[in-house]
Amino acid sequence: MDTDLFDVIDLRQTRQMRLWLFGNILRRSSNAGAEELRINGDQLVSSGVVARLPGETEVRLIVARTTNEASSKVLHEYMYDMLQQAKEKLQWSRLQSSTAELGLKEKQLELRHIAKEIDAALIGIELMRAFPGRCNLCPV
C-alpha cells in the first residue's frame, strides 16, 4: 500500500480493508462480481446489510474510515484497482480452479445432506406403512 494512502486511512481498519479485498478476490475468482462499496462521508461502507435494528434501521459494515470525503474517493478507487490487478496476476487461473473445486465440494456436501434427509423421511414413511393404525409400540 502506498505511504500516501496510510496518511488518509484510519490505521485501525487496515485489517478490515484486507479482509474485504481478500473476500472480493475470492468472489471474483468464482465469477461473481465484487461487492459494491458506498462512500458515506469519510467512510467506505459495505453495501450488504449486516443486521437490522428495531425501527428498520440497517447496520452496514464500515470497511474503512478516512480523513475526509475526498480521501474516501481516492481509497475507493485504489481498492477497486487492486481487485482489477489481482486478475492480471499469474496465480489468478490457479485461484479460479481452486475456488471452483471448493464450490463443487460444498455443493456435493449439500446434496449429501439432502439425500440423508430424504432417506430419513423414507424410513419414516415405511414405518407408517408397516404400522398403519395407532399402535403403542409404533415409533412414529
N, CA, C and O atoms as a GROMACS GRO file, in nm:
protein
  560
    1MET      N    1   0.084  -0.117   0.000
    1MET     CA    2   0.000   0.000   0.000
    1MET      C    3   0.089   0.124   0.000
    1MET      O    4   0.192   0.127   0.068
    2ASP      N    5   0.050   0.225  -0.076
    2ASP     CA    6   0.130   0.348  -0.084
    2ASP      C    7   0.133   0.419   0.051
    2ASP      O    8   0.037   0.415   0.128
    3THR      N    9   0.247   0.486   0.077
    3THR     CA   10   0.255   0.564   0.201
    3THR      C   11   0.155   0.679   0.198
    3THR      O   12   0.110   0.723   0.304
    4ASP      N   13   0.120   0.729   0.078
    4ASP     CA   14   0.020   0.836   0.068
    4ASP      C   15  -0.113   0.790   0.128
    4ASP      O   16  -0.180   0.865   0.199
    5LEU      N   17  -0.150   0.665   0.098
    5LEU     CA   18  -0.278   0.613   0.148
    5LEU      C   19  -0.275   0.598   0.300
    5LEU      O   20  -0.377   0.618   0.365
    6PHE      N   21  -0.161   0.562   0.355
    6PHE     CA   22  -0.153   0.550   0.501
    6PHE      C   23  -0.179   0.683   0.570
    6PHE      O   24  -0.220   0.686   0.686
    7ASP      N   25  -0.156   0.792   0.501
    7ASP     CA   26  -0.183   0.923   0.559
    7ASP      C   27  -0.332   0.953   0.565
    7ASP      O   28  -0.375   1.035   0.646
    8VAL      N   29  -0.412   0.888   0.481
    8VAL     CA   30  -0.555   0.920   0.476
    8VAL      C   31  -0.644   0.814   0.542
    8VAL      O   32  -0.763   0.838   0.562
    9ILE      N   33  -0.587   0.697   0.575
    9ILE     CA   34  -0.666   0.587   0.631
    9ILE      C   35  -0.654   0.583   0.782
    9ILE      O   36  -0.548   0.612   0.838
   10ASP      N   37  -0.763   0.548   0.847
   10ASP     CA   38  -0.758   0.517   0.989
   10ASP      C   39  -0.689   0.381   0.999
   10ASP      O   40  -0.747   0.280   0.958
   11LEU      N   41  -0.568   0.376   1.052
   11LEU     CA   42  -0.486   0.255   1.051
   11LEU      C   43  -0.549   0.138   1.126
   11LEU      O   44  -0.514   0.023   1.101
   12ARG      N   45  -0.641   0.167   1.217
   12ARG     CA   46  -0.706   0.059   1.291
   12ARG      C   47  -0.794  -0.027   1.200
   12ARG      O   48  -0.835  -0.137   1.238
   13GLN      N   49  -0.824   0.023   1.081
   13GLN     CA   50  -0.913  -0.052   0.992
   13GLN      C   51  -0.842  -0.113   0.871
   13GLN      O   52  -0.909  -0.156   0.777
   14THR      N   53  -0.710  -0.116   0.872
   14THR     CA   54  -0.640  -0.177   0.759
   14THR      C   55  -0.669  -0.326   0.751
   14THR      O   56  -0.678  -0.382   0.641
   15ARG      N   57  -0.684  -0.392   0.867
   15ARG     CA   58  -0.718  -0.536   0.866
   15ARG      C   59  -0.854  -0.557   0.801
   15ARG      O   60  -0.872  -0.650   0.722
   16GLN      N   61  -0.950  -0.472   0.833
   16GLN     CA   62  -1.084  -0.481   0.775
   16GLN      C   63  -1.077  -0.464   0.623
   16GLN      O   64  -1.146  -0.535   0.550
   17MET      N   65  -0.994  -0.371   0.576
   17MET     CA   66  -0.976  -0.349   0.433
   17MET      C   67  -0.917  -0.472   0.366
   17MET      O   68  -0.963  -0.514   0.260
   18ARG      N   69  -0.815  -0.531   0.429
   18ARG     CA   70  -0.751  -0.650   0.371
   18ARG      C   71  -0.851  -0.765   0.361
   18ARG      O   72  -0.855  -0.836   0.260
   19LEU      N   73  -0.932  -0.783   0.466
   19LEU     CA   74  -1.032  -0.890   0.464
   19LEU      C   75  -1.134  -0.865   0.352
   19LEU      O   76  -1.174  -0.959   0.283
   20TRP      N   77  -1.175  -0.739   0.334
   20TRP     CA   78  -1.271  -0.706   0.228
   20TRP      C   79  -1.211  -0.737   0.091
   20TRP      O   80  -1.276  -0.796   0.005
   21LEU      N   81  -1.085  -0.695   0.072
   21LEU     CA   82  -1.018  -0.721  -0.056
   21LEU      C   83  -1.004  -0.871  -0.081
   21LEU      O   84  -1.031  -0.918  -0.191
   22PHE      N   85  -0.960  -0.945   0.021
   22PHE     CA   86  -0.943  -1.090   0.006
   22PHE      C   87  -1.077  -1.157  -0.028
   22PHE      O   88  -1.083  -1.239  -0.120
   23GLY      N   89  -1.181  -1.122   0.044
   23GLY     CA   90  -1.313  -1.178   0.018
   23GLY      C   91  -1.361  -1.149  -0.123
   23GLY      O   92  -1.422  -1.235  -0.187
   24ASN      N   93  -1.335  -1.028  -0.171
   24ASN     CA   94  -1.381  -0.991  -0.304
   24ASN      C   95  -1.295  -1.050  -0.414
   24ASN      O   96  -1.344  -1.071  -0.526
   25ILE      N   97  -1.169  -1.078  -0.386
   25ILE     CA   98  -1.086  -1.152  -0.483
   25ILE      C   99  -1.143  -1.292  -0.498
   25ILE      O  100  -1.151  -1.345  -0.609
   26LEU      N  101  -1.182  -1.354  -0.385
   26LEU     CA  102  -1.243  -1.488  -0.393
   26LEU      C  103  -1.376  -1.484  -0.467
   26LEU      O  104  -1.406  -1.574  -0.545
   27ARG      N  105  -1.455  -1.380  -0.443
   27ARG     CA  106  -1.584  -1.367  -0.514
   27ARG      C  107  -1.561  -1.355  -0.664
   27ARG      O  108  -1.630  -1.419  -0.744
   28ARG      N  109  -1.465  -1.273  -0.702
   28ARG     CA  110  -1.437  -1.255  -0.845
   28ARG      C  111  -1.382  -1.381  -0.908
   28ARG      O  112  -1.410  -1.411  -1.024
   29SER      N  113  -1.302  -1.455  -0.832
   29SER     CA  114  -1.244  -1.577  -0.888
   29SER      C  115  -1.350  -1.685  -0.908
   29SER      O  116  -1.328  -1.780  -0.983
   30SER      N  117  -1.464  -1.671  -0.842
   30SER     CA  118  -1.573  -1.767  -0.864
   30SER      C  119  -1.677  -1.708  -0.959
   30SER      O  120  -1.792  -1.751  -0.962
   31ASN      N  121  -1.635  -1.608  -1.037
   31ASN     CA  122  -1.717  -1.542  -1.139
   31ASN      C  123  -1.834  -1.464  -1.083
   31ASN      O  124  -1.932  -1.440  -1.153
   32ALA      N  125  -1.826  -1.424  -0.957
   32ALA     CA  126  -1.926  -1.333  -0.900
   32ALA      C  127  -1.866  -1.193  -0.904
   32ALA      O  128  -1.744  -1.178  -0.908
   33GLY      N  129  -1.948  -1.092  -0.904
   33GLY     CA  130  -1.896  -0.956  -0.906
   33GLY      C  131  -1.848  -0.915  -0.768
   33GLY      O  132  -1.887  -0.974  -0.667
   34ALA      N  133  -1.766  -0.815  -0.763
   34ALA     CA  134  -1.719  -0.764  -0.635
   34ALA      C  135  -1.833  -0.689  -0.566
   34ALA      O  136  -1.919  -0.630  -0.631
   35GLU      N  137  -1.831  -0.694  -0.435
   35GLU     CA  138  -1.932  -0.622  -0.358
   35GLU      C  139  -1.911  -0.472  -0.375
   35GLU      O  140  -1.798  -0.422  -0.370
   36GLU      N  141  -2.018  -0.401  -0.395
   36GLU     CA  142  -2.009  -0.255  -0.410
   36GLU      C  143  -1.984  -0.190  -0.275
   36GLU      O  144  -2.043  -0.231  -0.175
   37LEU      N  145  -1.900  -0.091  -0.272
   37LEU     CA  146  -1.879  -0.011  -0.152
   37LEU      C  147  -1.945   0.125  -0.174
   37LEU      O  148  -1.946   0.178  -0.285
   38ARG      N  149  -2.000   0.179  -0.069
   38ARG     CA  150  -2.061   0.312  -0.077
   38ARG      C  151  -1.974   0.411  -0.003
   38ARG      O  152  -1.918   0.381   0.103
   39ILE      N  153  -1.963   0.529  -0.059
   39ILE     CA  154  -1.890   0.636   0.009
   39ILE      C  155  -1.993   0.712   0.091
   39ILE      O  156  -2.089   0.768   0.038
   40ASN      N  157  -1.971   0.713   0.222
   40ASN     CA  158  -2.061   0.780   0.313
   40ASN      C  159  -1.979   0.880   0.395
   40ASN      O  160  -1.935   0.850   0.505
   41GLY      N  161  -1.960   0.999   0.339
   41GLY     CA  162  -1.874   1.098   0.405
   41GLY      C  163  -1.731   1.050   0.409
   41GLY      O  164  -1.669   1.030   0.304
   42ASP      N  165  -1.678   1.030   0.531
   42ASP     CA  166  -1.539   0.985   0.546
   42ASP      C  167  -1.529   0.833   0.562
   42ASP      O  168  -1.426   0.782   0.606
   43GLN      N  169  -1.637   0.761   0.525
   43GLN     CA  170  -1.637   0.615   0.542
   43GLN      C  171  -1.661   0.543   0.410
   43GLN      O  172  -1.734   0.592   0.323
   44LEU      N  173  -1.598   0.426   0.397
   44LEU     CA  174  -1.633   0.332   0.290
   44LEU      C  175  -1.717   0.225   0.357
   44LEU      O  176  -1.670   0.158   0.449
   45VAL      N  177  -1.841   0.210   0.312
   45VAL     CA  178  -1.937   0.123   0.378
   45VAL      C  179  -1.978   0.010   0.284
   45VAL      O  180  -2.000   0.032   0.165
   46SER      N  181  -1.987  -0.111   0.338
   46SER     CA  182  -2.031  -0.227   0.261
   46SER      C  183  -2.176  -0.208   0.216
   46SER      O  184  -2.256  -0.147   0.288
   47SER      N  185  -2.208  -0.259   0.098
   47SER     CA  186  -2.346  -0.248   0.050
   47SER      C  187  -2.434  -0.356   0.111
   47SER      O  188  -2.557  -0.344   0.109
   48GLY      N  189  -2.374  -0.462   0.166
   48GLY     CA  190  -2.451  -0.570   0.228
   48GLY      C  191  -2.498  -0.532   0.367
   48GLY      O  192  -2.423  -0.471   0.444
   49VAL      N  193  -2.621  -0.569   0.400
   49VAL     CA  194  -2.675  -0.540   0.532
   49VAL      C  195  -2.623  -0.645   0.630
   49VAL      O  196  -2.640  -0.765   0.609
   50VAL      N  197  -2.561  -0.599   0.739
   50VAL     CA  198  -2.508  -0.690   0.840
   50VAL      C  199  -2.619  -0.728   0.938
   50VAL      O  200  -2.629  -0.844   0.978
   51ALA      N  201  -2.702  -0.630   0.976
   51ALA     CA  202  -2.811  -0.656   1.071
   51ALA      C  203  -2.918  -0.549   1.055
   51ALA      O  204  -2.894  -0.442   0.998
   52ARG      N  205  -3.036  -0.580   1.108
   52ARG     CA  206  -3.145  -0.483   1.112
   52ARG      C  207  -3.179  -0.456   1.258
   52ARG      O  208  -3.203  -0.549   1.335
   53LEU      N  209  -3.181  -0.331   1.294
   53LEU     CA  210  -3.217  -0.292   1.430
   53LEU      C  211  -3.366  -0.263   1.436
   53LEU      O  212  -3.428  -0.240   1.333
   54PRO      N  213  -3.424  -0.262   1.557
   54PRO     CA  214  -3.565  -0.224   1.567
   54PRO      C  215  -3.587  -0.087   1.505
   54PRO      O  216  -3.504   0.002   1.518
   55GLY      N  217  -3.698  -0.072   1.437
   55GLY     CA  218  -3.724   0.053   1.368
   55GLY      C  219  -3.673   0.051   1.226
   55GLY      O  220  -3.662   0.156   1.162
   56GLU      N  221  -3.640  -0.070   1.174
   56GLU     CA  222  -3.596  -0.089   1.035
   56GLU      C  223  -3.464  -0.019   1.002
   56GLU      O  224  -3.438   0.012   0.886
   57THR      N  225  -3.383   0.007   1.102
   57THR     CA  226  -3.251   0.066   1.078
   57THR      C  227  -3.156  -0.044   1.034
   57THR      O  228  -3.142  -0.145   1.103
   58GLU      N  229  -3.090  -0.024   0.921
   58GLU     CA  230  -2.996  -0.124   0.869
   58GLU      C  231  -2.854  -0.091   0.914
   58GLU      O  232  -2.811   0.024   0.906
   59VAL      N  233  -2.783  -0.192   0.960
   59VAL     CA  234  -2.644  -0.175   1.001
   59VAL      C  235  -2.556  -0.232   0.892
   59VAL      O  236  -2.574  -0.346   0.850
   60ARG      N  237  -2.460  -0.154   0.846
   60ARG     CA  238  -2.367  -0.199   0.742
   60ARG      C  239  -2.224  -0.195   0.796
   60ARG      O  240  -2.192  -0.119   0.887
   61LEU      N  241  -2.141  -0.280   0.738
   61LEU     CA  242  -2.003  -0.290   0.780
   61LEU      C  243  -1.923  -0.171   0.729
   61LEU      O  244  -1.927  -0.139   0.610
   62ILE      N  245  -1.851  -0.106   0.818
   62ILE     CA  246  -1.761   0.003   0.776
   62ILE      C  247  -1.628  -0.062   0.739
   62ILE      O  248  -1.558  -0.117   0.824
   63VAL      N  249  -1.594  -0.055   0.612
   63VAL     CA  250  -1.471  -0.118   0.563
   63VAL      C  251  -1.350  -0.031   0.595
   63VAL      O  252  -1.243  -0.083   0.627
   64ALA      N  253  -1.366   0.101   0.587
   64ALA     CA  254  -1.254   0.191   0.618
   64ALA      C  255  -1.306   0.330   0.651
   64ALA      O  256  -1.411   0.372   0.603
   65ARG      N  257  -1.230   0.399   0.732
   65ARG     CA  258  -1.256   0.542   0.760
   65ARG      C  259  -1.136   0.620   0.706
   65ARG      O  260  -1.023   0.573   0.710
   66THR      N  261  -1.164   0.738   0.657
   66THR     CA  262  -1.056   0.823   0.605
   66THR      C  263  -1.068   0.962   0.669
   66THR      O  264  -1.158   0.988   0.748
   67THR      N  265  -0.975   1.047   0.633
   67THR     CA  266  -0.973   1.180   0.694
   67THR      C  267  -1.084   1.270   0.642
   67THR      O  268  -1.131   1.357   0.714
   68ASN      N  269  -1.126   1.250   0.516
   68ASN     CA  270  -1.235   1.330   0.460
   68ASN      C  271  -1.296   1.258   0.340
   68ASN      O  272  -1.249   1.151   0.302
   69GLU      N  273  -1.400   1.316   0.282
   69GLU     CA  274  -1.471   1.250   0.172
   69GLU      C  275  -1.383   1.234   0.048
   69GLU      O  276  -1.393   1.133  -0.022
   70ALA      N  277  -1.298   1.333   0.020
   70ALA     CA  278  -1.208   1.323  -0.096
   70ALA      C  279  -1.114   1.204  -0.080
   70ALA      O  280  -1.086   1.132  -0.176
   71SER      N  281  -1.065   1.184   0.042
   71SER     CA  282  -0.977   1.069   0.069
   71SER      C  283  -1.052   0.938   0.050
   71SER      O  284  -0.995   0.839   0.005
   72SER      N  285  -1.181   0.937   0.086
   72SER     CA  286  -1.263   0.816   0.067
   72SER      C  287  -1.271   0.779  -0.080
   72SER      O  288  -1.264   0.662  -0.115
   73LYS      N  289  -1.285   0.880  -0.165
   73LYS     CA  290  -1.292   0.855  -0.309
   73LYS      C  291  -1.160   0.796  -0.361
   73LYS      O  292  -1.161   0.704  -0.443
   74VAL      N  293  -1.048   0.850  -0.313
   74VAL     CA  294  -0.916   0.801  -0.355
   74VAL      C  295  -0.900   0.655  -0.310
   74VAL      O  296  -0.854   0.571  -0.388
   75LEU      N  297  -0.936   0.626  -0.185
   75LEU     CA  298  -0.924   0.491  -0.132
   75LEU      C  299  -1.017   0.394  -0.206
   75LEU      O  300  -0.979   0.280  -0.234
   76HIS      N  301  -1.137   0.439  -0.237
   76HIS     CA  302  -1.235   0.360  -0.310
   76HIS      C  303  -1.177   0.316  -0.445
   76HIS      O  304  -1.182   0.198  -0.481
   77GLU      N  305  -1.123   0.412  -0.519
   77GLU     CA  306  -1.062   0.382  -0.649
   77GLU      C  307  -0.943   0.288  -0.635
   77GLU      O  308  -0.924   0.196  -0.716
   78TYR      N  309  -0.864   0.311  -0.531
   78TYR     CA  310  -0.746   0.228  -0.507
   78TYR      C  311  -0.784   0.082  -0.483
   78TYR      O  312  -0.722  -0.008  -0.538
   79MET      N  313  -0.887   0.060  -0.401
   79MET     CA  314  -0.928  -0.077  -0.368
   79MET      C  315  -0.984  -0.150  -0.489
   79MET      O  316  -0.956  -0.268  -0.509
   80TYR      N  317  -1.063  -0.080  -0.571
   80TYR     CA  318  -1.115  -0.146  -0.692
   80TYR      C  319  -1.004  -0.170  -0.794
   80TYR      O  320  -1.010  -0.266  -0.871
   81ASP      N  321  -0.904  -0.083  -0.795
   81ASP     CA  322  -0.789  -0.104  -0.883
   81ASP      C  323  -0.711  -0.228  -0.837
   81ASP      O  324  -0.662  -0.305  -0.920
   82MET      N  325  -0.701  -0.247  -0.705
   82MET     CA  326  -0.634  -0.367  -0.651
   82MET      C  327  -0.707  -0.493  -0.697
   82MET      O  328  -0.643  -0.592  -0.733
   83LEU      N  329  -0.840  -0.490  -0.695
   83LEU     CA  330  -0.917  -0.607  -0.740
   83LEU      C  331  -0.892  -0.635  -0.888
   83LEU      O  332  -0.882  -0.750  -0.929
   84GLN      N  333  -0.882  -0.529  -0.966
   84GLN     CA  334  -0.857  -0.546  -1.109
   84GLN      C  335  -0.717  -0.603  -1.132
   84GLN      O  336  -0.698  -0.690  -1.217
   85GLN      N  337  -0.619  -0.555  -1.056
   85GLN     CA  338  -0.481  -0.603  -1.071
   85GLN      C  339  -0.469  -0.750  -1.033
   85GLN      O  340  -0.386  -0.823  -1.089
   86ALA      N  341  -0.552  -0.794  -0.938
   86ALA     CA  342  -0.546  -0.935  -0.895
   86ALA      C  343  -0.573  -1.028  -1.012
   86ALA      O  344  -0.513  -1.135  -1.022
   87LYS      N  345  -0.664  -0.988  -1.102
   87LYS     CA  346  -0.697  -1.072  -1.218
   87LYS      C  347  -0.580  -1.086  -1.315
   87LYS      O  348  -0.574  -1.182  -1.392
   88GLU      N  349  -0.488  -0.991  -1.311
   88GLU     CA  350  -0.376  -0.992  -1.405
   88GLU      C  351  -0.255  -1.072  -1.353
   88GLU      O  352  -0.157  -1.090  -1.425
   89LYS      N  353  -0.264  -1.121  -1.230
   89LYS     CA  354  -0.153  -1.198  -1.172
   89LYS      C  355  -0.150  -1.339  -1.229
   89LYS      O  356  -0.254  -1.391  -1.271
   90LEU      N  357  -0.033  -1.400  -1.231
   90LEU     CA  358  -0.016  -1.534  -1.284
   90LEU      C  359  -0.096  -1.638  -1.206
   90LEU      O  360  -0.139  -1.738  -1.263
   91GLN      N  361  -0.115  -1.615  -1.076
   91GLN     CA  362  -0.183  -1.713  -0.991
   91GLN      C  363  -0.334  -1.710  -1.008
   91GLN      O  364  -0.404  -1.794  -0.950
   92TRP      N  365  -0.387  -1.616  -1.086
   92TRP     CA  366  -0.532  -1.599  -1.096
   92TRP      C  367  -0.603  -1.726  -1.146
   92TRP      O  368  -0.705  -1.765  -1.090
   93SER      N  369  -0.550  -1.789  -1.250
   93SER     CA  370  -0.617  -1.908  -1.304
   93SER      C  371  -0.614  -2.022  -1.203
   93SER      O  372  -0.710  -2.099  -1.193
   94ARG      N  373  -0.504  -2.033  -1.129
   94ARG     CA  374  -0.495  -2.138  -1.027
   94ARG      C  375  -0.597  -2.111  -0.915
   94ARG      O  376  -0.660  -2.204  -0.865
   95LEU      N  377  -0.612  -1.984  -0.877
   95LEU     CA  378  -0.710  -1.947  -0.775
   95LEU      C  379  -0.852  -1.975  -0.824
   95LEU      O  380  -0.936  -2.023  -0.748
   96GLN      N  381  -0.877  -1.946  -0.952
   96GLN     CA  382  -1.010  -1.973  -1.009
   96GLN      C  383  -1.043  -2.122  -1.003
   96GLN      O  384  -1.154  -2.159  -0.965
   97SER      N  385  -0.948  -2.206  -1.042
   97SER     CA  386  -0.975  -2.351  -1.041
   97SER      C  387  -0.991  -2.402  -0.898
   97SER      O  388  -1.075  -2.489  -0.874
   98SER      N  389  -0.913  -2.350  -0.804
   98SER     CA  390  -0.926  -2.391  -0.663
   98SER      C  391  -1.061  -2.349  -0.607
   98SER      O  392  -1.126  -2.424  -0.534
   99THR      N  393  -1.103  -2.228  -0.641
   99THR     CA  394  -1.232  -2.177  -0.594
   99THR      C  395  -1.346  -2.260  -0.652
   99THR      O  396  -1.442  -2.292  -0.581
  100ALA      N  397  -1.337  -2.295  -0.780
  100ALA     CA  398  -1.440  -2.378  -0.844
  100ALA      C  399  -1.446  -2.515  -0.778
  100ALA      O  400  -1.554  -2.570  -0.755
  101GLU      N  401  -1.329  -2.571  -0.746
  101GLU     CA  402  -1.323  -2.702  -0.682
  101GLU      C  403  -1.387  -2.697  -0.543
  101GLU      O  404  -1.462  -2.787  -0.505
  102LEU      N  405  -1.359  -2.591  -0.468
  102LEU     CA  406  -1.420  -2.574  -0.336
  102LEU      C  407  -1.571  -2.560  -0.347
  102LEU      O  408  -1.645  -2.619  -0.268
  103GLY      N  409  -1.617  -2.483  -0.445
  103GLY     CA  410  -1.760  -2.466  -0.468
  103GLY      C  411  -1.828  -2.598  -0.499
  103GLY      O  412  -1.938  -2.625  -0.451
  104LEU      N  413  -1.761  -2.681  -0.579
  104LEU     CA  414  -1.815  -2.812  -0.614
  104LEU      C  415  -1.824  -2.902  -0.491
  104LEU      O  416  -1.923  -2.973  -0.473
  105LYS      N  417  -1.720  -2.898  -0.406
  105LYS     CA  418  -1.722  -2.977  -0.284
  105LYS      C  419  -1.836  -2.934  -0.192
  105LYS      O  420  -1.904  -3.018  -0.132
  106GLU      N  421  -1.859  -2.801  -0.182
  106GLU     CA  422  -1.969  -2.751  -0.099
  106GLU      C  423  -2.103  -2.800  -0.153
  106GLU      O  424  -2.190  -2.839  -0.075
  107LYS      N  425  -2.121  -2.798  -0.285
  107LYS     CA  426  -2.245  -2.846  -0.345
  107LYS      C  427  -2.264  -2.995  -0.318
  107LYS      O  428  -2.374  -3.040  -0.288
  108GLN      N  429  -2.154  -3.070  -0.328
  108GLN     CA  430  -2.162  -3.214  -0.302
  108GLN      C  431  -2.202  -3.241  -0.157
  108GLN      O  432  -2.283  -3.330  -0.130
  109LEU      N  433  -2.145  -3.164  -0.063
  109LEU     CA  434  -2.181  -3.181   0.078
  109LEU      C  435  -2.328  -3.148   0.101
  109LEU      O  436  -2.397  -3.217   0.175
  110GLU      N  437  -2.374  -3.042   0.037
  110GLU     CA  438  -2.514  -3.003   0.050
  110GLU      C  439  -2.606  -3.110  -0.007
  110GLU      O  440  -2.708  -3.144   0.053
  111LEU      N  441  -2.571  -3.165  -0.124
  111LEU     CA  442  -2.651  -3.271  -0.184
  111LEU      C  443  -2.652  -3.397  -0.097
  111LEU      O  444  -2.754  -3.464  -0.084
  112ARG      N  445  -2.536  -3.427  -0.038
  112ARG     CA  446  -2.528  -3.544   0.052
  112ARG      C  447  -2.619  -3.525   0.172
  112ARG      O  448  -2.686  -3.620   0.215
  113HIS      N  449  -2.623  -3.405   0.227
  113HIS     CA  450  -2.709  -3.373   0.341
  113HIS      C  451  -2.856  -3.389   0.303
  113HIS      O  452  -2.935  -3.445   0.378
  114ILE      N  453  -2.893  -3.338   0.185
  114ILE     CA  454  -3.032  -3.350   0.136
  114ILE      C  455  -3.068  -3.498   0.117
  114ILE      O  456  -3.178  -3.540   0.152
  115ALA      N  457  -2.975  -3.576   0.062
  115ALA     CA  458  -3.000  -3.719   0.041
  115ALA      C  459  -3.024  -3.790   0.174
  115ALA      O  460  -3.111  -3.877   0.183
  116LYS      N  461  -2.948  -3.754   0.278
  116LYS     CA  462  -2.967  -3.816   0.410
  116LYS      C  463  -3.105  -3.779   0.467
  116LYS      O  464  -3.171  -3.864   0.526
  117GLU      N  465  -3.147  -3.654   0.448
  117GLU     CA  466  -3.279  -3.612   0.496
  117GLU      C  467  -3.390  -3.687   0.423
  117GLU      O  468  -3.488  -3.729   0.484
  118ILE      N  469  -3.374  -3.705   0.293
  118ILE     CA  470  -3.474  -3.779   0.214
  118ILE      C  471  -3.479  -3.924   0.262
  118ILE      O  472  -3.586  -3.981   0.277
  119ASP      N  473  -3.362  -3.982   0.285
  119ASP     CA  474  -3.353  -4.120   0.331
  119ASP      C  475  -3.423  -4.136   0.466
  119ASP      O  476  -3.497  -4.233   0.486
  120ALA      N  477  -3.401  -4.042   0.558
  120ALA     CA  478  -3.466  -4.048   0.689
  120ALA      C  479  -3.618  -4.036   0.675
  120ALA      O  480  -3.693  -4.104   0.744
  121ALA      N  481  -3.663  -3.948   0.585
  121ALA     CA  482  -3.807  -3.931   0.563
  121ALA      C  483  -3.868  -4.058   0.506
  121ALA      O  484  -3.978  -4.097   0.544
  122LEU      N  485  -3.796  -4.125   0.414
  122LEU     CA  486  -3.846  -4.250   0.355
  122LEU      C  487  -3.858  -4.360   0.460
  122LEU      O  488  -3.952  -4.439   0.457
  123ILE      N  489  -3.763  -4.366   0.552
  123ILE     CA  490  -3.769  -4.465   0.659
  123ILE      C  491  -3.894  -4.441   0.744
  123ILE      O  492  -3.963  -4.536   0.782
  124GLY      N  493  -3.923  -4.315   0.773
  124GLY     CA  494  -4.044  -4.281   0.848
  124GLY      C  495  -4.170  -4.323   0.775
  124GLY      O  496  -4.264  -4.376   0.836
  125ILE      N  497  -4.172  -4.300   0.644
  125ILE     CA  498  -4.289  -4.338   0.563
  125ILE      C  499  -4.306  -4.491   0.562
  125ILE      O  500  -4.418  -4.541   0.572
  126GLU      N  501  -4.194  -4.564   0.551
  126GLU     CA  502  -4.200  -4.710   0.553
  126GLU      C  503  -4.258  -4.760   0.686
  126GLU      O  504  -4.339  -4.852   0.688
  127LEU      N  505  -4.216  -4.698   0.797
  127LEU     CA  506  -4.269  -4.737   0.928
  127LEU      C  507  -4.419  -4.709   0.937
  127LEU      O  508  -4.494  -4.789   0.993
  128MET      N  509  -4.461  -4.595   0.882
  128MET     CA  510  -4.604  -4.563   0.884
  128MET      C  511  -4.684  -4.664   0.802
  128MET      O  512  -4.796  -4.699   0.839
  129ARG      N  513  -4.627  -4.710   0.692
  129ARG     CA  514  -4.696  -4.812   0.611
  129ARG      C  515  -4.699  -4.946   0.683
  129ARG      O  516  -4.798  -5.018   0.675
  130ALA      N  517  -4.592  -4.980   0.754
  130ALA     CA  518  -4.585  -5.106   0.826
  130ALA      C  519  -4.683  -5.108   0.943
  130ALA      O  520  -4.740  -5.212   0.976
  131PHE      N  521  -4.703  -4.992   1.004
  131PHE     CA  522  -4.795  -4.980   1.117
  131PHE      C  523  -4.900  -4.874   1.085
  131PHE      O  524  -4.891  -4.763   1.137
  132PRO      N  525  -4.998  -4.906   1.001
  132PRO     CA  526  -5.094  -4.804   0.956
  132PRO      C  527  -5.186  -4.753   1.067
  132PRO      O  528  -5.233  -4.639   1.060
  133GLY      N  529  -5.213  -4.833   1.169
  133GLY     CA  530  -5.300  -4.789   1.278
  133GLY      C  531  -5.220  -4.719   1.385
  133GLY      O  532  -5.099  -4.701   1.374
  134ARG      N  533  -5.291  -4.679   1.488
  134ARG     CA  534  -5.220  -4.618   1.603
  134ARG      C  535  -5.186  -4.729   1.700
  134ARG      O  536  -5.273  -4.783   1.768
  135CYS      N  537  -5.062  -4.760   1.706
  135CYS     CA  538  -5.013  -4.868   1.791
  135CYS      C  539  -4.920  -4.811   1.897
  135CYS      O  540  -4.837  -4.726   1.866
  136ASN      N  541  -4.932  -4.856   2.023
  136ASN     CA  542  -4.845  -4.806   2.129
  136ASN      C  543  -4.700  -4.842   2.107
  136ASN      O  544  -4.611  -4.775   2.160
  137LEU      N  545  -4.674  -4.945   2.031
  137LEU     CA  546  -4.537  -4.987   2.003
  137LEU      C  547  -4.474  -4.915   1.885
  137LEU      O  548  -4.353  -4.922   1.864
  138CYS      N  549  -4.560  -4.845   1.807
  138CYS     CA  550  -4.512  -4.778   1.685
  138CYS      C  551  -4.424  -4.659   1.720
  138CYS      O  552  -4.467  -4.573   1.797
  139PRO      N  553  -4.303  -4.652   1.666
  139PRO     CA  554  -4.213  -4.540   1.697
  139PRO      C  555  -4.251  -4.411   1.626
  139PRO      O  556  -4.194  -4.305   1.654
  140VAL      N  557  -4.348  -4.419   1.534
  140VAL     CA  558  -4.385  -4.300   1.456
  140VAL      C  559  -4.505  -4.232   1.517
  140VAL      O  560  -4.551  -4.130   1.466
   0.00000   0.00000   0.00000
